[in-house]
């Protein structure tokens, strides 16, 4: 592609190698350098790239953030943040310099990305930033007494600051976080340009001896709605959990939460927040599977319609779970990497994260109802002309085998990518659309064709406005 996809790194050759590595990961979906490379020399080149001191995670993330910043201008952006554990339990004897993960025994790292999602149609705009946590110091004994800036959870506070800076041109920014983001310091110190939408984890004091969850449960229902609960791939010790539909009751109101005794005393003693409470009407017997979302937000919520808008935005948080799955079991399989040093491995994990975001961006964009634009993926007129030429070679003679989408839409691009991956193009009953694995496999091939077309037609393209 004309614009480097992974970073500049101060050298055109490094930029080209980085793009080749990113494209190979999208296609091969592996963390093994030898499997990613098409030749032994390319494998050596990829290894030297990761060893190079000019190649940094900071440059990769900053470059991705710049691209996202351009695309986010003028839009209401949901900055969705979450943390995922990358466990190397089967590599303990081979890796050095890694700390432990959640169980305190297995080695691994934590990845905490922020992805930008369009609040209107739910399409992925791009990667905002990410933090990698290698917990080499072990568990902290005085966790509660430590200042918020010294805790590992500081990444949640940093996320809002990162979003405010990286998405400065957006019309509105809303941080969307699950229960780990329920930190008083974050609500008290959030940048003025950022709204928060966080699922409550703490049954906080709301004054007069009342607690948050009971108070919300006593409000009048604003309505009942049918929602789809996404499938869960494992967890709870019971294996995979199938997708299901359920009826939830929605309530909304306003509360004043008190500053916890362990919080910084310079913070406000109390904060007023709006709450949208979502509870399953006929929940399953297992309490761990019941739907109860107590959503704290800085947005105004004064009508049932505004309450349901908050619920819709929160449900888009599932997008980041799809990115994690693409990084792991459904895609790049980052937990199988054989690289033994933290620095190089975290660089490769960053490449996997950027690749996973791009793959899911195209997969979600296949739905024309989102109205997501091609410009979220393709930036130059030359690349658009190349895609138009490639599209013409993939269409059949009948209307059913022609690209049915508008040429300026991401759905149009998805159709091309999917056809390159062997998808038949049929959309009638019984035919499934191409998923993440097919999309990932053929992005590299399509990128190479676009590059080749642009080079072959460079003299004509110089006359483009």
N, C-alpha and C positions, 0 to 999 in steps of 0.2 A: 504494500500500500504506500501511497506517496507520503503520508504522515506516519512517522515511526509509531508503532503501536505499543512498544514496551518502554522506550526512553531513548534519549540522545546519548548519554554517557560521555559527552565531549568528543566523540569519535564516530565517523560514519560507519566504519567497519564493525564497531561494537554494537551500534544501533541495528545494523543489518543482521548480525548474529542473534541479537536479542529478539528481533521479529521472527527469525527462523525458529528459535527455540519456542516462542509463544505459539506459533502456528503448528509446530510439531506436537506440542502438548495438546492443543485442541483436537488434532487428528488422532494421535496415538493413544491419548488418555492414559498416560503412564508417567511415573516419576523416574524411571530408569533411563539414564542418559544414552546408553547403547541402544535401547529400543526406540528412543526418540529420534536418534540420528539415522540417516539413510546410508551413511558410510562410516568407516572407522575414523577417517579424518574429521568428519563432522562431529562425531562423538568427542574427539579430542578438542575440537573448537568450542563445543558447548562447555566442556570441563574447564578450559582456559578462561572462558567468559565468566563463569561463576567464581573463579579464583582471582579475577582481575579486581584490584582495589578501586578502580573507577566505576565498577558496576555495583551499585548500592540499592538496597530496598527503598531508600529514601527517594532516589531518582525515579524508580519505577512507579512508586505511589504518587509522587508529585506530578509526574507526567500524566498518569491516569486522572488525577484530580483536575489538572488543567483542561483536559478534554471534556470532563464532566461539567466544569464551570461554564464553558462555552455553550454547551447544550442546555444547561439549566436556566439560562437567562430569561427572565420574565415569566417563569412558571412557578406554580406552587409545588415544592419538592418535599416529599417525605424522605427524611434522612434516617434510614432504618439501620439500627446498630444491634449487634449481638456478639456473643463469644462462643467459639467452638473449640473443643479439645481435640488435639491431634495426638494420638496415642501410639507410641513406638514400643509397646510391651514386648513384642517378639524380637526386638533388635537390641535389647539391653546390653548384651555382651559385645556388641560391635560399635555402639555410639558412645562418644565421650563429650562431656561438657553440657549435658542436658539435665534439667531439673525434673521434678515429678509433676504429675497431673492431678486430677481431682481426687483419686483414691489414695494419694500420698505414697504410692509404691511404684507404679509404672512410670517410665520416663516419657517425656513428650513436651509439647508447647501448646500455648493457647493463641488463637487467632481472633482478633476483634475488629472486623471490618465495618465500615459504614457505606451503604449503597444508596444511591439516589433513585427514587421512584417517583414518577409523575402522579400527583395526587388525584388528577382527573381521570386518567385511563389505566393506571396501574402498571404501565410499562417501565422497564429499567432504563434510566438515563445513563448511569455509569457508576464507577467506583469513586467515592469521595475521599476515602483514606482508610488506614488500617494500622493497628498496633499488633505486634507479636510479643508475647510474654513467655520468657524462658525462666521458670521459677526455680532458680538454682540455690536460693537461700533456705529452702524448706519452709515449713509452716511457721506462721508468726504467732507468738504466744500472747502478745499484748495488742491484739487486733482492735479491740474496742476503744482503747485509750489513745491510739495513734491518730494524728491529724489526718484529715481527708486527703490532703495532698501527698501524704506519705504512704497511703494504702494502695494496694493493687487495683482497687475499684476506682482509682483516679481516672482510669481510662474512660469511664462513663462521663465524668465531668469534662475531660479533654475532648470527647466526641462532639459535644455541643459547641465548644469553641472552634473545633476543626470545621464543623458544618457552617458556622457563621462566617468563617473566613473563606472557605472553598466555594461556598454558594452565595457569595455576596450579591450577585446580580439577580438572584431569584426573586420572584414576586413575594413569596412567603416560604418559610422553612419550618417544618415540623419534625422534631426528633421523635421517632417511634421506637420504644424499647419494651422489652419484657420485664419480668419482676426484678432482675438484677439491677435495673436502672432506678429502682425505687430508693433513692438516696436523698435525704433532706437537703444536703449541700447542693445537689444538682438543681433542685427547684429554687433554692435561695440565690444561687450564683449564675443561673443560666443567662447567656447574653440576651439583650433586649430584642434582638432581631430573630430570635429562635423561640418557637413554641415547643412545649413538651407534651407528649402523649405516652404515658407510662402505665403499665399494669401494676397495680399495688401488690406488694409482697408483705408489707407490715400492716397489721391491724392497728393503725395509729390512733392516738387519742385525738378526739375532735371536740373536747371541752365538756364540762358538766358531767364528768364520769362516763361519757359515751365513747364507744369505739367505732371505728370507720365501717367495718363490714356490717355490723348490726344496724347502724344508722341508715346505711344505704338500703338494706333489706326492708326497712320500714317505710320507704317512700312509695308513693302511688305508681303503678305501672303506667308507662307511656305507651306501651303496646307490646304485642307478642309477634315474633317473627320466626320463620323457618330459616335455619342456616345450615350450611354443609360444614361438617367437622373433617378436616383433611386426614388422610391416612397417616399413621405413624409407623415408621420403619424400625421396629424394635423398641425397647424401653420398658420399664416397669417389670422386667424379668418375665414378660409374657409373650415375647416375640412381636411380630408386626400386628398392628391394629388397623382394621379396615375403615375406609371412609364411611361416614354415616351422616344422616340428616337428623336434626333435632329442633324442638321448639324452645325458644328462649324468651324470657320476660326482660324488658329493658326499662330501667328507671334512671332518672338523672336529677342532679341537684348541685348544691354548693356546700363545701365544708371548710372549716379552718383547722389546719393541722398544727400541732404544737412542735416546737423544736425539741428533738430528743436530748436527754441529759448528756449524752456523749458527744453531741455536735459542738462545733466551734461556737463559743459564746458571743462572738462578734456578729453572727448571723441573726436575722430577724427572729424574734421570739415565736412568731406564728406566721403562717402563710394561708391565704385563701385560694382554694383551687376548685375547679368544677370536676364533677364525677359523673361518669356514665357506668352504670352497674348492669351487667349482663349475666343472668342466671338461668340455668336449664330448668324447665318446668317439671319434667319427669326424668330426673337424672338416673344414670345407671347405678347399681349397687356399690361398685368400687368407687370410693370418693376420689381416687386419683384420676379417674377418667371423666369426672363431672366438669361441665363448663361453668366457670364462674370467673368472669373478667371484671374486676373493679378498676376502671380506667380513670387515672388522674390526668387532668389536662389543664393547660393555661388558656385554651380556646374558650370563647363564650359558648355556653350551651343553654339555650332558653326555650327551645322547641323540640318536639319529638323528631322532627326532620334533622335538626342539628345533632341530636343525640345519635341517630342512626348513621350520620356522616362520620362521627367519631368512631363508631363501630366498624364501618367500612374501611377507614384508614388503618385502624389497628389490625384488621384481618389481612391487610397487605403485608404485614410483618412476616407472613409465611414465605414471602419471596426470598428472604435471606436464608431460610431453611433450605429452599431449593438450591440456592447457590452452594451451601455447605454440602448437600448431597452430591452435587455435581463435582465438587472438589474431592469427595471421598468415594463412597461405594458406587455411585452412579456415573463416575467420570474418571478423574485423574488418579484416584486411589492414593492420595498423598501419604497415607500411613504405611505404605510399602517401600518408601524411598530407602535406598541403600547408602546414601550420602551420610558420612559419619560425623561431620563437623557442623556445629550450630549455625555459623555464619553462612556457609554455602547452602545448607539445607533451608534456612529461612528465606534466602533469595529465591530458591526454587519453589518454595511454598507460595511466595508472593506472585511468581509467574503463574502458578496454578490458580490462585485466587482471581487474577485478572482474566485468565482464560475462562474460568467458570462463570464469571460475571458476563462476559461477552456471549458465551453459549446460551445462558439463560435469557439474556436480552433478546436474542433472535427467537428462541423458543416461545417466550411470552408474546412477542410481537407478531406471531403467526395469526393471532385473532384480529381480523380487520376491524372488529367493533371497538378496539382500543383507539383507533385513529392515530397510532404512533407513527411518527415521521421517519423516513429513511435517513434524514440528517442526524438522527441519534446514533447512527452507525457509520455512515459514509459522509465525508466532509467536502470532497472536491468534485467539481463538474466533470473532470476527466474520468474519475472512477464511476460516476453515474453513467457516462457514455459507454464505458467498458461493460457495465452490467447490462445495459440495454442490448448491446451486441450479443452478449452471452445468453441473455434471456431468449433472444430470437432463435438460437440454435437448440434450445430445450423445449420449445413449444411444439405441439403436434398440429395436425391438420384440423382436427375437430375442435369445437368450442370448449369441450370438456378438458382438453389437454392444452389449453392456452392459460397463461397467467391471468387469473381473474381480478387481480388487485390493481389499485392505482399505482402508477410508477413512482410516486413520491412517498409511498407508505412502506413501513417496515414489513408488513405482510407480503408485499411484492418481493422484497429481498429474501424473506423466509422461503417463498415458493422456489426461488432460484437455488438457494442453498440446499433445500431439501431434495430438489430434482438432481442436483449434483451428487447427492448421497445415495441415489438409487430409488428414491420415493417415486411411485408411479404417477403422482399428480392427481389421481382420482380422489374425490372428496365425498362421493355418494355413500350410502349406508353400507357398512361392512369394511370400509377402508379407513385405517387409522392414520392420522397425521404423523409426520416425522417427529421424533422426540429428541431429547438431549444428545443421545449417543450418535444418531445419524448426523445431527447438526454439527457436533464437535468434529466428527470424522471428515467432513467435507469442507469445513471452513478454510483449512490450509490449501486445499486444491483450488478453491475459488479465489483466494487471495493471490495465489501464484498466477492464475489466469488473468486476473485484473491487472496485476503488475506487468505481465507480458503484453497485454493489449495496449496499455498506456505507453510502454516503451516503443512498441511497433508503430504507434500513431503519434509519436511525440511531435513531429514537425507540424502535423495538422493541428494538434492541440495547442500549439503556441499562439494560434489565432483566436482561441477562446477568450471571451471577456473575463 
